[in-house]
């Protein structure tokens, strides 16, 4: 049996454009293998930010977290918080 043990944190500008089918498929596979899948983007630091690109909306259901990646201190706080359970990102970013 395959154990799901890794917490995966992806740092991205979250501005993917164009055909997102390959990204969606890859993120789905990664999510199935990871204990927790998180995306950190500097854009999430803006209170007006919404996951608006088609690619981001497509992968949102497989993300456990979509967080502010605009500062080292914020990323550090997030990394340290990984020991606590998280609600799915899709529930937060409706």
Phi and psi in degrees as a GROMACS rama.xvg file:
@    title "Ramachandran Plot"
@    xaxis  label "Phi"
@    yaxis  label "Psi"
@TYPE xy
-92.3435  125.884  UNK-2
-90.1403  133.256  UNK-3
-92.3088  103.2  UNK-4
-128.09  -19.3523  UNK-5
-85.5827  138.605  UNK-6
-96.6879  118.587  UNK-7
-107.828  124.532  UNK-8
-117.757  119.286  UNK-9
-102.614  128.811  UNK-10
-101.126  122.354  UNK-11
-150.674  156.35  UNK-12
-77.5689  -11.8042  UNK-13
60.4373  32.2471  UNK-14
-112.522  29.7192  UNK-15
-57.5189  137.626  UNK-16
-127.031  168.622  UNK-17
79.1501  -156.44  UNK-18
-68.6131  120.331  UNK-19
-105.068  9.64263  UNK-20
-59.7524  -42.8933  UNK-21
-66.5641  -41.5061  UNK-22
-61.9674  -44.8876  UNK-23
-61.1812  -42.7339  UNK-24
-66.0647  -44.147  UNK-25
-65.3093  -41.3547  UNK-26
-67.7233  -35.0485  UNK-27
-63.1451  -43.5141  UNK-28
-64.6455  -43.9605  UNK-29
-63.1061  -42.1193  UNK-30
-61.8941  -37.9737  UNK-31
-66.9375  -24.8565  UNK-32
-99.505  -18.165  UNK-33
-96.1694  151.226  UNK-34
-71.583  -37.4744  UNK-35
-150.22  132.971  UNK-36
-120.736  120.359  UNK-37
-127.806  146.162  UNK-38
-121.579  124.653  UNK-39
-111.127  126.103  UNK-40
-135.886  139.985  UNK-41
-59.6355  -27.1345  UNK-42
-61.6464  -31.765  UNK-43
-69.1481  -10.2193  UNK-44
-74.1581  -16.3953  UNK-45
-87.8433  124.093  UNK-46
-60.0895  -19.3441  UNK-47
-85.8298  -6.2982  UNK-48
-62.9221  135.68  UNK-49
-136.991  142.731  UNK-50
-69.6907  90.9022  UNK-51
-101.062  -23.8342  UNK-52
-70.571  151.419  UNK-53
-59.8059  -38.6573  UNK-54
-64.2171  -45.1557  UNK-55
-66.4968  -40.5952  UNK-56
-63.8912  -34.5056  UNK-57
-69.4903  -35.0121  UNK-58
-92.7606  -11.2662  UNK-59
-52.8971  -41.4195  UNK-60
-62.0282  -22.9877  UNK-61
-97.0865  -5.18364  UNK-62
-85.277  138.757  UNK-63
-86.7985  -28.6965  UNK-64
-144.564  141.916  UNK-65
-130.169  106.472  UNK-66
-127.456  165.539  UNK-67
-66.287  121.679  UNK-68
-115.588  28.6794  UNK-69
-87.3486  -8.56696  UNK-70
-145.599  151.37  UNK-71
-63.5263  -40.5363  UNK-72
-64.8685  -39.623  UNK-73
-65.2737  -41.8942  UNK-74
-64.4058  -40.0829  UNK-75
-61.7953  -46.2205  UNK-76
-59.4645  -42.0595  UNK-77
-64.5814  -46.9986  UNK-78
-57.4293  -42.7901  UNK-79
-67.0066  -25.104  UNK-80
-80.9598  -8.0065  UNK-81
-61.785  -16.1316  UNK-82
-72.3352  -16.402  UNK-83
-97.6722  146.618  UNK-84
-62.9199  149.841  UNK-85
-125.386  143.568  UNK-86
-70.7517  154.897  UNK-87
-61.512  142.742  UNK-88
-58.8261  -36.7845  UNK-89
-61.2141  -31.1226  UNK-90
-71.9229  -30.7171  UNK-91
-82.6499  -41.1789  UNK-92
-98.9329  46.6234  UNK-93
